[in-house]
Amino acid sequence: MDSIIVRGNGPLSGQIPIAGAKNACLALMPATLLSEEPLTLTNAPRLSDIRTMRQLLASLGAEVTELQEGKVLATSCHGAINPVADYDIVRKMRASNLVLGPLLARLGHAVVSLPGGCAIGARPMDIHIDALTALGAEIELKEGYLHAKTRGGLKGAVHEMRFASVGATENFLMAAVLAKGTSVLKNAAREPEIVDLAQCLRAMGAEIEGEGTSTITIQGVDRLHGATHPVVTDRIELGTYMLAPAICGGEVECLGGKIALVESFCEKLDAAGISVEETATGLKVKRKNGRVKAVDVVTEPFPGFPTDLQAQMMALLATAEGTSVLEEKIFENRFMHAPELMRMGARIEVHGGHATVHGVEKLKGAPVMATDLRASVSLILAGLAAEGETMVSRVYHLDRGYERVEEKLRAVGAHIERVQGE
């Protein structure tokens, strides 16, 4: 397995282009199952998770072609569709469950493997099942597979989710656009990825109102047509690279960034002494003066502080002046990066869903191990600010969510290289 070596070497300077959002693209790609006409996605990220979704869609009968070195995905599903999403593919990636809603809407039946848990929590499917059942689906679990069917097609309904699940909101949206009548989803997720999916579906002929709020209304239509849609900027990659100059010093412009995508995150950076300025081409980030100040963070659904930036924020606060408390309210087991940061000299105490971080003046380079996607990049950020050399192993997690991370950081002056595994 590959490793990444980082050597702390002071301030960064330059520009980092931010890719299209992984989580948005993984929801947009299954939308091709809803129409016989082509769906083209531009500004697509080049990641291993996108390749996994390509593999899954191909197994279902869709065609996905990469153009412009993978930045454009030309998709089509005009032939026979296989309704079975096999465990061997679904187990690789949580977002595979997003084919359930489109398959039910297009075919009226589907057999989709349970994706199982993951390193940062169980992420149960029952919220998805409840949402689709409200639309008239009958879903039964047999031998690790969800067997779903409808009697005469899906029908519009009013449904309130007990938790604002992003994935369940996406599955409901893609199912409801072809359901008969009007559907209303209450306590819907409000993330930019939801807005992006709704805009894409609308471009395909869907009738949707209220995306970005907690109540979304969908008027079912008979069919959807083809469209071309640009994938929204990845707010998690954006926030991650905004932290690079915050940790190391210097000034970096994140191209394509907008404050509206990361507003609550920017508020915490401001409190910590980090300046964020919106420019014509992105966001310019630098320290205001002196050492970063401690701040408390609570992860919440959008528009709150993103759970996917918690690990990276902990790396910043490990060198802050004072004591910070981070509360993780979205996923259990999401402090597994803390012991690895402690190997680098960080002072962190974890108690259940709370982590107390006592800032130290300097971290020290050390061999560390990535435990999940966001943890891996948090260790790289910590290595940029540490004295000496940090080797991050098991970086296959990293390639699921960050494209060409070494190349982007080297372009602004970081000393970072990938070492090929044996």
Buried (B, 14 or more C-beta within 10 A) or exposed (E): EBBBBBBBEEBBBBBBBBBBBBBBBBBBBBBBBBBBBBBBBBBBBBBBBBBBBBBBBEBBBBBBEBEEEBBBBBBBBBEEBBBBBBBEBBBBBBBBBBBBBBBBBBBBBBBBBBBEEBEBBEBEBEBBBBBBBBBBBEBEEEEEBBBBBBEEBBBBBEBBBEEBBBBBBBBBBBBBBBBBEBBBBEBBBBBBBBBBBBBBBBBBBBEBEBBBEBBBBBBBBEEBEBBEBBBBBBBBBBBBBBBBBBBBBBBBBBBBBBBEBBBBBBBBBEEBBBBBEEEEEBBBBBBEEEBBBBBBBBBBBBBBBBBBBBBBBBBBBBBBBBBBBBBBBBBEBBBBBBBBBBBBBBEBEBEEBEBBBBBBEEBBBBBBBBBBBBBBBBBBBBBBBBEEBBBBBBBBBBBBBBBBBBEBBBBBBBBBEBEEEE
